[in-house]
């Protein structure tokens, strides 16, 4: 029995010790979120799903594709958006199993707004963003991630308007998970 416990302990530490990113790894992950709130009798529902996949070109740099779907309902308006884009991620090993990263991205988004009376408007945009974050490996193939804020620029191609900003606060933190194929 002692040998079994010792073997399990050794294998657990061994799998954690080998949680290093390597050239050729494929990362698959993303985020899912849902929120509901009511303020002054107005209900707000938000749903977001953002899967992504990337290939490591070196031990600390990856490139990948990302998709996105969101559905937001507020005050009689429904906003549905689809997004497709590319990203790169640059990692810095800080401690065993713990990485800092920054992630520049470029995407196209396609949105539709629908009011209660059935009026629909559409909007297409190009988005440029930058997000800092952290990754922690629980095993050699599984990591939890968090990004805090973003710097962004968005150009609405339909309405010829722009939007940009910096949001590096804990109100815009997002959590996700990634699996690494080796």
PyMOL commands that set and color helices and strands:
alter all, ss='L'
color gray80, all
select helices_A, chain A and resi 2-17+170-172
alter helices_A, ss='H'
color red, helices_A
select strands_A, chain A and resi 26-39+42-56+61-74+77-95+98-115+120-137+142-148+150-156+161-167+173-181
alter strands_A, ss='S'
color yellow, strands_A
deselect
rebuild
show_as cartoon
